């Protein structure tokens, strides 16, 4: 599936003996499409997985945290940033922290009750939208602050 495909590129970078060999394997991939060699960085937009794999290799956390958990926790952390940006935007628009709290509460309860209305991060973690949505929300909060 799409989820497994994106994670497999992250895992491929981690299993490569060196970063350069990992990059080479992604740029000259002949396993994803039959009878073709493709550049996965351009074709599949896997820059996020490459960045996380480099970060995992550089940080001294290999003894304490398995690669899959690092990947999942990073994406869930981005969703926390999304809720924080939503809170901030609502607070800036209304002028009261209660509005921000209600917006964040609505998002969290909507995720629990009806997952497809807000995001699919709970059951399809590595989708591109789960990477992009927090940064989009931060941009909205920044524009709101600027225009206010």
CNS distance restraints for C-alpha pairs under 8 A (distance, minus, plus):
assign (resid   1 and name CA) (resid   5 and name CA) 6.17 0.50 0.50
assign (resid   2 and name CA) (resid   6 and name CA) 6.41 0.50 0.50
assign (resid   2 and name CA) (resid 127 and name CA) 7.60 0.50 0.50
assign (resid   3 and name CA) (resid   7 and name CA) 6.34 0.50 0.50
assign (resid   3 and name CA) (resid 124 and name CA) 6.26 0.50 0.50
assign (resid   3 and name CA) (resid 125 and name CA) 6.90 0.50 0.50
assign (resid   3 and name CA) (resid 126 and name CA) 5.49 0.50 0.50
assign (resid   3 and name CA) (resid 127 and name CA) 6.60 0.50 0.50
assign (resid   4 and name CA) (resid   8 and name CA) 5.91 0.50 0.50
assign (resid   5 and name CA) (resid   9 and name CA) 6.71 0.50 0.50
assign (resid   6 and name CA) (resid  10 and name CA) 6.76 0.50 0.50
assign (resid   6 and name CA) (resid  46 and name CA) 7.01 0.50 0.50
assign (resid   6 and name CA) (resid  49 and name CA) 7.28 0.50 0.50
assign (resid   6 and name CA) (resid 126 and name CA) 6.47 0.50 0.50
assign (resid   6 and name CA) (resid 127 and name CA) 7.97 0.50 0.50
assign (resid   7 and name CA) (resid  11 and name CA) 6.18 0.50 0.50
assign (resid   7 and name CA) (resid  49 and name CA) 7.35 0.50 0.50
assign (resid   7 and name CA) (resid 126 and name CA) 6.94 0.50 0.50
assign (resid   8 and name CA) (resid  12 and name CA) 5.90 0.50 0.50
assign (resid   9 and name CA) (resid  13 and name CA) 6.26 0.50 0.50
assign (resid   9 and name CA) (resid  26 and name CA) 7.64 0.50 0.50
assign (resid   9 and name CA) (resid  46 and name CA) 7.54 0.50 0.50
assign (resid   9 and name CA) (resid  49 and name CA) 6.81 0.50 0.50
assign (resid   9 and name CA) (resid  50 and name CA) 7.79 0.50 0.50
assign (resid  10 and name CA) (resid  14 and name CA) 6.47 0.50 0.50
assign (resid  10 and name CA) (resid  49 and name CA) 4.87 0.50 0.50
assign (resid  10 and name CA) (resid  50 and name CA) 6.20 0.50 0.50
assign (resid  10 and name CA) (resid  52 and name CA) 7.42 0.50 0.50
assign (resid  10 and name CA) (resid  53 and name CA) 5.85 0.50 0.50
assign (resid  11 and name CA) (resid  15 and name CA) 6.11 0.50 0.50
assign (resid  11 and name CA) (resid  53 and name CA) 7.64 0.50 0.50
assign (resid  11 and name CA) (resid  67 and name CA) 7.85 0.50 0.50
assign (resid  12 and name CA) (resid  16 and name CA) 6.23 0.50 0.50
assign (resid  12 and name CA) (resid  22 and name CA) 6.88 0.50 0.50
assign (resid  13 and name CA) (resid  19 and name CA) 7.01 0.50 0.50
assign (resid  13 and name CA) (resid  22 and name CA) 4.78 0.50 0.50
assign (resid  13 and name CA) (resid  23 and name CA) 7.26 0.50 0.50
assign (resid  13 and name CA) (resid  50 and name CA) 6.89 0.50 0.50
assign (resid  13 and name CA) (resid  53 and name CA) 6.19 0.50 0.50
assign (resid  14 and name CA) (resid  22 and name CA) 7.64 0.50 0.50
assign (resid  14 and name CA) (resid  53 and name CA) 5.87 0.50 0.50
assign (resid  14 and name CA) (resid  54 and name CA) 7.98 0.50 0.50
assign (resid  14 and name CA) (resid  57 and name CA) 7.38 0.50 0.50
assign (resid  15 and name CA) (resid  22 and name CA) 7.88 0.50 0.50
assign (resid  16 and name CA) (resid  21 and name CA) 6.11 0.50 0.50
assign (resid  16 and name CA) (resid  22 and name CA) 5.04 0.50 0.50
assign (resid  17 and name CA) (resid  21 and name CA) 6.74 0.50 0.50
assign (resid  17 and name CA) (resid  22 and name CA) 7.46 0.50 0.50
assign (resid  18 and name CA) (resid  22 and name CA) 6.30 0.50 0.50
assign (resid  19 and name CA) (resid  23 and name CA) 6.16 0.50 0.50
assign (resid  19 and name CA) (resid  54 and name CA) 7.67 0.50 0.50
assign (resid  20 and name CA) (resid  24 and name CA) 6.10 0.50 0.50
assign (resid  21 and name CA) (resid  25 and name CA) 6.10 0.50 0.50
assign (resid  22 and name CA) (resid  26 and name CA) 6.39 0.50 0.50
assign (resid  23 and name CA) (resid  27 and name CA) 6.07 0.50 0.50
assign (resid  24 and name CA) (resid  28 and name CA) 5.93 0.50 0.50
assign (resid  25 and name CA) (resid  29 and name CA) 5.62 0.50 0.50
assign (resid  26 and name CA) (resid  39 and name CA) 6.31 0.50 0.50
assign (resid  26 and name CA) (resid  40 and name CA) 5.40 0.50 0.50
assign (resid  26 and name CA) (resid  41 and name CA) 6.64 0.50 0.50
assign (resid  27 and name CA) (resid  38 and name CA) 6.72 0.50 0.50
assign (resid  27 and name CA) (resid  39 and name CA) 4.15 0.50 0.50
assign (resid  27 and name CA) (resid  40 and name CA) 5.70 0.50 0.50
assign (resid  27 and name CA) (resid  41 and name CA) 6.43 0.50 0.50
assign (resid  28 and name CA) (resid  37 and name CA) 5.78 0.50 0.50
assign (resid  28 and name CA) (resid  38 and name CA) 5.75 0.50 0.50
assign (resid  28 and name CA) (resid  39 and name CA) 5.56 0.50 0.50
assign (resid  28 and name CA) (resid  40 and name CA) 7.64 0.50 0.50
assign (resid  29 and name CA) (resid  37 and name CA) 5.27 0.50 0.50
assign (resid  29 and name CA) (resid  38 and name CA) 5.35 0.50 0.50
assign (resid  29 and name CA) (resid  39 and name CA) 6.32 0.50 0.50
assign (resid  29 and name CA) (resid  40 and name CA) 6.73 0.50 0.50
assign (resid  30 and name CA) (resid  34 and name CA) 7.04 0.50 0.50
assign (resid  30 and name CA) (resid  35 and name CA) 7.15 0.50 0.50
assign (resid  30 and name CA) (resid  36 and name CA) 5.76 0.50 0.50
assign (resid  30 and name CA) (resid  37 and name CA) 4.37 0.50 0.50
assign (resid  30 and name CA) (resid  38 and name CA) 6.50 0.50 0.50
assign (resid  31 and name CA) (resid  37 and name CA) 7.83 0.50 0.50
assign (resid  33 and name CA) (resid  37 and name CA) 7.28 0.50 0.50
assign (resid  33 and name CA) (resid  38 and name CA) 7.64 0.50 0.50
assign (resid  38 and name CA) (resid  43 and name CA) 7.36 0.50 0.50
assign (resid  39 and name CA) (resid  43 and name CA) 6.09 0.50 0.50
assign (resid  40 and name CA) (resid  44 and name CA) 5.28 0.50 0.50
assign (resid  40 and name CA) (resid  45 and name CA) 7.12 0.50 0.50
assign (resid  40 and name CA) (resid  46 and name CA) 7.06 0.50 0.50
assign (resid  41 and name CA) (resid  45 and name CA) 5.43 0.50 0.50
assign (resid  41 and name CA) (resid  46 and name CA) 5.46 0.50 0.50
assign (resid  41 and name CA) (resid  47 and name CA) 6.31 0.50 0.50
assign (resid  42 and name CA) (resid  46 and name CA) 7.84 0.50 0.50
assign (resid  46 and name CA) (resid  50 and name CA) 6.41 0.50 0.50
assign (resid  47 and name CA) (resid  51 and name CA) 6.08 0.50 0.50
assign (resid  48 and name CA) (resid  52 and name CA) 6.18 0.50 0.50
assign (resid  48 and name CA) (resid 131 and name CA) 7.87 0.50 0.50
assign (resid  49 and name CA) (resid  53 and name CA) 6.05 0.50 0.50
assign (resid  50 and name CA) (resid  54 and name CA) 6.22 0.50 0.50
assign (resid  51 and name CA) (resid  55 and name CA) 6.13 0.50 0.50
assign (resid  52 and name CA) (resid  56 and name CA) 5.98 0.50 0.50
assign (resid  52 and name CA) (resid  71 and name CA) 7.16 0.50 0.50
assign (resid  53 and name CA) (resid  57 and name CA) 6.22 0.50 0.50
assign (resid  54 and name CA) (resid  58 and name CA) 6.15 0.50 0.50
assign (resid  55 and name CA) (resid  59 and name CA) 6.01 0.50 0.50
assign (resid  56 and name CA) (resid  60 and name CA) 7.85 0.50 0.50
assign (resid  56 and name CA) (resid  61 and name CA) 7.18 0.50 0.50
assign (resid  56 and name CA) (resid  62 and name CA) 7.34 0.50 0.50
assign (resid  56 and name CA) (resid  67 and name CA) 7.26 0.50 0.50
assign (resid  56 and name CA) (resid  70 and name CA) 7.49 0.50 0.50
assign (resid  57 and name CA) (resid  62 and name CA) 7.62 0.50 0.50
assign (resid  61 and name CA) (resid  65 and name CA) 5.78 0.50 0.50
assign (resid  62 and name CA) (resid  66 and name CA) 6.44 0.50 0.50
assign (resid  62 and name CA) (resid  67 and name CA) 7.58 0.50 0.50
assign (resid  65 and name CA) (resid  69 and name CA) 6.51 0.50 0.50
assign (resid  65 and name CA) (resid  70 and name CA) 6.46 0.50 0.50
assign (resid  66 and name CA) (resid  70 and name CA) 6.39 0.50 0.50
assign (resid  67 and name CA) (resid  71 and name CA) 6.26 0.50 0.50
assign (resid  68 and name CA) (resid  72 and name CA) 6.23 0.50 0.50
assign (resid  69 and name CA) (resid  73 and name CA) 5.79 0.50 0.50
assign (resid  70 and name CA) (resid  74 and name CA) 6.02 0.50 0.50
assign (resid  71 and name CA) (resid  75 and name CA) 6.52 0.50 0.50
assign (resid  72 and name CA) (resid  76 and name CA) 6.21 0.50 0.50
assign (resid  72 and name CA) (resid 125 and name CA) 7.06 0.50 0.50
assign (resid  73 and name CA) (resid  77 and name CA) 5.88 0.50 0.50
assign (resid  74 and name CA) (resid  78 and name CA) 6.28 0.50 0.50
assign (resid  75 and name CA) (resid  79 and name CA) 6.43 0.50 0.50
assign (resid  75 and name CA) (resid 125 and name CA) 7.06 0.50 0.50
assign (resid  75 and name CA) (resid 126 and name CA) 7.64 0.50 0.50
assign (resid  75 and name CA) (resid 130 and name CA) 7.05 0.50 0.50
assign (resid  75 and name CA) (resid 131 and name CA) 6.99 0.50 0.50
assign (resid  76 and name CA) (resid  80 and name CA) 6.41 0.50 0.50
assign (resid  76 and name CA) (resid 121 and name CA) 7.76 0.50 0.50
assign (resid  77 and name CA) (resid  81 and name CA) 6.42 0.50 0.50
assign (resid  78 and name CA) (resid  82 and name CA) 6.27 0.50 0.50
assign (resid  78 and name CA) (resid 130 and name CA) 7.83 0.50 0.50
assign (resid  78 and name CA) (resid 131 and name CA) 7.18 0.50 0.50
assign (resid  78 and name CA) (resid 134 and name CA) 5.99 0.50 0.50
assign (resid  79 and name CA) (resid  83 and name CA) 6.37 0.50 0.50
assign (resid  79 and name CA) (resid 130 and name CA) 7.41 0.50 0.50
assign (resid  79 and name CA) (resid 134 and name CA) 6.24 0.50 0.50
assign (resid  80 and name CA) (resid  84 and name CA) 6.20 0.50 0.50
assign (resid  81 and name CA) (resid  85 and name CA) 6.12 0.50 0.50
assign (resid  81 and name CA) (resid 134 and name CA) 6.01 0.50 0.50
assign (resid  82 and name CA) (resid  86 and name CA) 6.16 0.50 0.50
assign (resid  82 and name CA) (resid 133 and name CA) 6.86 0.50 0.50
assign (resid  82 and name CA) (resid 134 and name CA) 4.16 0.50 0.50
assign (resid  82 and name CA) (resid 135 and name CA) 7.40 0.50 0.50
assign (resid  82 and name CA) (resid 137 and name CA) 5.95 0.50 0.50
assign (resid  82 and name CA) (resid 138 and name CA) 7.20 0.50 0.50
assign (resid  83 and name CA) (resid  87 and name CA) 6.11 0.50 0.50
assign (resid  83 and name CA) (resid 104 and name CA) 5.79 0.50 0.50
assign (resid  83 and name CA) (resid 107 and name CA) 7.39 0.50 0.50
assign (resid  83 and name CA) (resid 134 and name CA) 7.93 0.50 0.50
assign (resid  84 and name CA) (resid  88 and name CA) 6.15 0.50 0.50
assign (resid  84 and name CA) (resid 104 and name CA) 7.43 0.50 0.50
assign (resid  85 and name CA) (resid  89 and name CA) 6.06 0.50 0.50
assign (resid  85 and name CA) (resid 134 and name CA) 7.53 0.50 0.50
assign (resid  85 and name CA) (resid 137 and name CA) 5.63 0.50 0.50
assign (resid  85 and name CA) (resid 138 and name CA) 5.37 0.50 0.50
assign (resid  85 and name CA) (resid 141 and name CA) 6.07 0.50 0.50
assign (resid  86 and name CA) (resid  90 and name CA) 6.22 0.50 0.50
assign (resid  86 and name CA) (resid 100 and name CA) 7.26 0.50 0.50
assign (resid  86 and name CA) (resid 103 and name CA) 6.81 0.50 0.50
assign (resid  86 and name CA) (resid 104 and name CA) 6.46 0.50 0.50
assign (resid  86 and name CA) (resid 137 and name CA) 6.40 0.50 0.50
assign (resid  86 and name CA) (resid 138 and name CA) 7.99 0.50 0.50
assign (resid  86 and name CA) (resid 141 and name CA) 7.34 0.50 0.50
assign (resid  87 and name CA) (resid  91 and name CA) 6.13 0.50 0.50
assign (resid  87 and name CA) (resid  99 and name CA) 7.79 0.50 0.50
assign (resid  87 and name CA) (resid 100 and name CA) 4.15 0.50 0.50
assign (resid  87 and name CA) (resid 101 and name CA) 6.20 0.50 0.50
assign (resid  87 and name CA) (resid 103 and name CA) 6.01 0.50 0.50
assign (resid  87 and name CA) (resid 104 and name CA) 5.44 0.50 0.50
assign (resid  88 and name CA) (resid  92 and name CA) 6.07 0.50 0.50
assign (resid  88 and name CA) (resid 100 and name CA) 6.20 0.50 0.50
assign (resid  88 and name CA) (resid 141 and name CA) 6.41 0.50 0.50
assign (resid  89 and name CA) (resid  93 and name CA) 6.15 0.50 0.50
assign (resid  89 and name CA) (resid 100 and name CA) 7.28 0.50 0.50
assign (resid  89 and name CA) (resid 140 and name CA) 7.11 0.50 0.50
assign (resid  89 and name CA) (resid 141 and name CA) 4.70 0.50 0.50
assign (resid  89 and name CA) (resid 144 and name CA) 6.57 0.50 0.50
assign (resid  89 and name CA) (resid 145 and name CA) 7.83 0.50 0.50
assign (resid  90 and name CA) (resid  94 and name CA) 6.11 0.50 0.50
assign (resid  90 and name CA) (resid  99 and name CA) 5.93 0.50 0.50
assign (resid  90 and name CA) (resid 100 and name CA) 4.72 0.50 0.50
assign (resid  90 and name CA) (resid 103 and name CA) 6.59 0.50 0.50
assign (resid  91 and name CA) (resid  95 and name CA) 5.36 0.50 0.50
assign (resid  91 and name CA) (resid  96 and name CA) 5.35 0.50 0.50
assign (resid  91 and name CA) (resid  97 and name CA) 5.22 0.50 0.50
assign (resid  91 and name CA) (resid  98 and name CA) 7.47 0.50 0.50
assign (resid  91 and name CA) (resid  99 and name CA) 5.77 0.50 0.50
assign (resid  91 and name CA) (resid 100 and name CA) 4.60 0.50 0.50
assign (resid  92 and name CA) (resid  96 and name CA) 7.55 0.50 0.50
assign (resid  92 and name CA) (resid 141 and name CA) 7.95 0.50 0.50
assign (resid  92 and name CA) (resid 144 and name CA) 6.93 0.50 0.50
assign (resid  92 and name CA) (resid 145 and name CA) 6.61 0.50 0.50
assign (resid  92 and name CA) (resid 148 and name CA) 7.59 0.50 0.50
assign (resid  93 and name CA) (resid 144 and name CA) 7.25 0.50 0.50
assign (resid  93 and name CA) (resid 148 and name CA) 7.87 0.50 0.50
assign (resid  94 and name CA) (resid  99 and name CA) 6.52 0.50 0.50
assign (resid  95 and name CA) (resid  99 and name CA) 7.97 0.50 0.50
assign (resid  96 and name CA) (resid 100 and name CA) 7.13 0.50 0.50
assign (resid  97 and name CA) (resid 101 and name CA) 6.23 0.50 0.50
assign (resid  98 and name CA) (resid 102 and name CA) 6.15 0.50 0.50
assign (resid  99 and name CA) (resid 103 and name CA) 6.19 0.50 0.50
assign (resid 100 and name CA) (resid 104 and name CA) 6.22 0.50 0.50
assign (resid 101 and name CA) (resid 105 and name CA) 5.98 0.50 0.50
assign (resid 102 and name CA) (resid 106 and name CA) 5.93 0.50 0.50
assign (resid 103 and name CA) (resid 107 and name CA) 6.28 0.50 0.50
assign (resid 104 and name CA) (resid 108 and name CA) 6.27 0.50 0.50
assign (resid 105 and name CA) (resid 109 and name CA) 6.06 0.50 0.50
assign (resid 106 and name CA) (resid 110 and name CA) 5.87 0.50 0.50
assign (resid 107 and name CA) (resid 111 and name CA) 6.20 0.50 0.50
assign (resid 107 and name CA) (resid 118 and name CA) 6.96 0.50 0.50
assign (resid 108 and name CA) (resid 112 and name CA) 6.49 0.50 0.50
assign (resid 109 and name CA) (resid 113 and name CA) 6.04 0.50 0.50
assign (resid 110 and name CA) (resid 114 and name CA) 5.46 0.50 0.50
assign (resid 110 and name CA) (resid 115 and name CA) 6.56 0.50 0.50
assign (resid 110 and name CA) (resid 117 and name CA) 7.05 0.50 0.50
assign (resid 110 and name CA) (resid 118 and name CA) 6.89 0.50 0.50
assign (resid 111 and name CA) (resid 115 and name CA) 4.50 0.50 0.50
assign (resid 111 and name CA) (resid 116 and name CA) 7.54 0.50 0.50
assign (resid 111 and name CA) (resid 117 and name CA) 7.33 0.50 0.50
assign (resid 111 and name CA) (resid 118 and name CA) 6.18 0.50 0.50
assign (resid 111 and name CA) (resid 119 and name CA) 7.13 0.50 0.50
assign (resid 115 and name CA) (resid 119 and name CA) 6.32 0.50 0.50
assign (resid 115 and name CA) (resid 120 and name CA) 6.31 0.50 0.50
assign (resid 115 and name CA) (resid 122 and name CA) 7.86 0.50 0.50
assign (resid 116 and name CA) (resid 120 and name CA) 6.07 0.50 0.50
assign (resid 119 and name CA) (resid 130 and name CA) 7.44 0.50 0.50
assign (resid 120 and name CA) (resid 124 and name CA) 5.75 0.50 0.50
assign (resid 120 and name CA) (resid 125 and name CA) 7.27 0.50 0.50
assign (resid 120 and name CA) (resid 130 and name CA) 7.66 0.50 0.50
assign (resid 121 and name CA) (resid 125 and name CA) 4.67 0.50 0.50
assign (resid 121 and name CA) (resid 126 and name CA) 7.70 0.50 0.50
assign (resid 121 and name CA) (resid 127 and name CA) 7.68 0.50 0.50
assign (resid 121 and name CA) (resid 130 and name CA) 6.14 0.50 0.50
assign (resid 125 and name CA) (resid 130 and name CA) 6.97 0.50 0.50
assign (resid 126 and name CA) (resid 130 and name CA) 6.82 0.50 0.50
assign (resid 126 and name CA) (resid 131 and name CA) 7.74 0.50 0.50
assign (resid 127 and name CA) (resid 131 and name CA) 7.13 0.50 0.50
assign (resid 128 and name CA) (resid 132 and name CA) 6.35 0.50 0.50
assign (resid 129 and name CA) (resid 133 and name CA) 5.70 0.50 0.50
assign (resid 130 and name CA) (resid 134 and name CA) 7.41 0.50 0.50
assign (resid 131 and name CA) (resid 135 and name CA) 7.67 0.50 0.50
assign (resid 132 and name CA) (resid 136 and name CA) 6.23 0.50 0.50
assign (resid 133 and name CA) (resid 137 and name CA) 6.18 0.50 0.50
assign (resid 134 and name CA) (resid 138 and name CA) 6.24 0.50 0.50
assign (resid 135 and name CA) (resid 139 and name CA) 6.21 0.50 0.50
assign (resid 136 and name CA) (resid 140 and name CA) 6.31 0.50 0.50
assign (resid 137 and name CA) (resid 141 and name CA) 6.22 0.50 0.50
assign (resid 138 and name CA) (resid 142 and name CA) 6.14 0.50 0.50
assign (resid 139 and name CA) (resid 143 and name CA) 6.12 0.50 0.50
assign (resid 140 and name CA) (resid 144 and name CA) 6.02 0.50 0.50
assign (resid 141 and name CA) (resid 145 and name CA) 6.12 0.50 0.50
assign (resid 142 and name CA) (resid 146 and name CA) 6.11 0.50 0.50
assign (resid 143 and name CA) (resid 147 and name CA) 6.02 0.50 0.50
assign (resid 144 and name CA) (resid 148 and name CA) 5.92 0.50 0.50
